Amino acid sequence: MSSDRQTPVSLRTLGRVRVLQALSDAAGMSRPELVQRTGLARATVGSVVADLLAAGLLAEDDAVDGDRPSRIGRPPRTLALAAHAAYAFGVDIGHDRVHTQLCDLHGEPVWDQTTALAVDEAAPEVLALVSDHVDTALPATGIGRAKVLGIGIGIATPVDHVTGTLHAAGIMPGWVGVRPADELRARTGLAARVVNDANAAVLGERRYGAAQRRNDAIYLRLSAGIGTGVVCDGRLLLGSGGLAGEVGHVTVAPDGLVCRCGNRGCLETVASPDAVAALLSTGRQRPVTVDDLLDLVRAGDRGAVRVVEDAGVAVGRAMAGMVMALNPGLIVVGGVLAAAGEPLFSALRTTIARNAMNSHTEELQIVPSTLGDNAGVRGAAALVLADAPERLAVLSAG
Ligand SMILES: [Zn+2]
């Protein structure tokens, strides 16, 4: 956290940060591997590890490592972060529900709750609900508040990353001017950070899902809101105001429908799940819901497959621009429409290949999200857990 960075830190604390950071990036590591990874002297690693074990921040197991059999004596013991040394809340605030998880230091959920709520007009109610989730989760799990590093929030509207203010006009009208992180900090006493939900999702997929070990990946959410979260050179790409990746409001049909943002013919007006399902309503002379659309696609209905493919083409054209600009190696597709499966993915792949250079697309993979509805909430917790090495090093030094 920034407040920690302003405090002078001792070399001893820096050694702890390096060891904790190395272990948070890997499933487990031996002492010799830690020496190699951190660049610290062997004696320093030994002393830092002993301190961290004594503080309960590390766990030690006999290595079961087939890659490096030790020829002499016992195999080196493997060190890992102690899963229950600290926790973080992840909160995913969508348009119609609030999803909260309490995750351990490994990012595994230990408590999970989703509450349906009409979110867009109801900022005070949602903030009170998140605070209730926190107050319910801690006694239910027996975890003390002092062990919680903070709350990470992903929300379905653009977020100014400097002030934490939401750009919610036309998207979540009840949230204009609200600073959810400040509000939740005041209500819960916990540190809090907020990002756009697609940014939370790309962090989740990168840490635990389809984009692991990828430094250049895009998460594409195809739901009522269409947006992307971008990791570029290993870092979350935010842009000057934190608003990068809003591909849903790129114009794809200049004479098309007026969008909720006030422009005309945005990608969302032709490829959001409701817009795609509505195309089937006219021919069938009855409303076709998004669930109906997905059932029809699975049943191989020609019209349903066609409208999903057309949506894939529209999204693919817009994404081709991002592919040329950012050169990702992977696009992870999540959101409601991702469930349409192969007709959508096939149209996306073909269209991106046709509208971007071969050099940019021949190695590009386009895959479904592996975390599904949990990408945002787990990524929101990961946002807080990313600071765990510095926070825990300072706490354990105190
Ligand atoms: Zn728009």
Residues whose N, C-alpha, C, O or C-beta is under 5 A from the ligand:
A	BS01	ZN	G248 H249 C259 R260 C261 N263 C266
